Amino acid sequence: MYDALLAETATITGHGGDRIEAYTARPMTPGPIGGVVVIHHMPGYDAPTKEITRRFAAEGYAAVCPNLYSREAPGAVPDDAAAAARAQGGVPDERLIGDVAGAAAYLRGLPSANGRVGVIGYCSGGRQAFLSACSLDLQAAVDCYGAFVGGRPPENFPIQVEPIAHLSKNLHCPLLGLFGAEDQYPSPAETAELEAELKSHGKEYEFHTYEGAGHSFFSVDRPSYRPQAAADGWGRILDFFGRHLAS
């Protein structure tokens, strides 16, 4: 099987027509293939997130990760860019939706595209993936331990966000949620509240909570990494996207 990949930095059109940086990866096959928008975590547009983007390409998807901090800190290293974004209260929801819409349009414009696009996000990106799925025409969404979908941040938290569980009524696509039983943001109670909201609106979703795992259990470069939970989570993600993004 031909398994060459193309991975590179690109410029895409984001919210308000802004030109923003993005990392793209796709298999060098004619298609048609589905697309995945990868939303990075609060530490930013970093090497581990780019590795995740390449993983989706290796699995047969065109993937793109927009640099959500392109405007605050163009060209900065991830830690500095994240600090600059936090200093301004984080990424505004309206701008995030515009940037994800631009990333989805980029994927649908590829010659190999089948027109079906999913979104996945980690940490703050999990919340943003849920927000995107409630706001845009997407075919699948994955929330990996997204904080503050329900519940407000504690006082003096570096980002300014409001809970968005009430947007469940607008969810446009199936949702997969992957959480840690030892996480605080979101806590199991907050996850249960979101599940109740989704049920009340008859939405299609799958939630899985891993015992012995806390926040960021997918992060291979952190002490929070939990190999068994991450391996099972990857299996569920690929099965989920396989069912909803295939031609």
RANORPE-V579088 format. One line per field, one symbol per residue. ss: DSSP state (~ for helix, > for strand, _ for the rest). psi: psi as a letter, one per 40 degrees, with the letter a starting at -180 (. if undefined). burial: # if it has 16 or more other C-alpha atoms within 10 Angstrom, else .. Layout:
ss=???
psi=???
burial=???
//
This chain:
ss=____>>>>>>>>>_~~~_>>>>>>>>>_____>>>>>>>_______~~~~~~~~~~~~___>>>>>___________~~~~~~~~~~_____~~~~~~~~~~~~~~~~____>>>>>>>>>>_~~~~~~~~~~______>>>>>____________________~~~~~~___>>>>>>>_______~~~~~~~~~~~~~____>>>>>>________________~~~~~~~~~~~~~~~~~~~__
psi=hhfiihhihihihaheeihiiihihiigieaiiiihhhhiideagiddddddddddddeeihihhiheedddgheiiddddddddddeeahidddddddddddddddeeideieehhiiiihbddddddddddeeigieiihhhfhifdiiiiiieieihiiiedeeddeheiihhhhihdeidgiidddddddddddddefihihhhhhieiaifeeheeidehhdddddddddddddddddeei.
burial=....#.#...#####...##########..###############..###.###.###.###########.##....#.#######...##....#############.#.########################################.#.....#.#..##.##..#############.####.##.###.##....#.#...##..#######.....##..##..#..##..##..###.
//
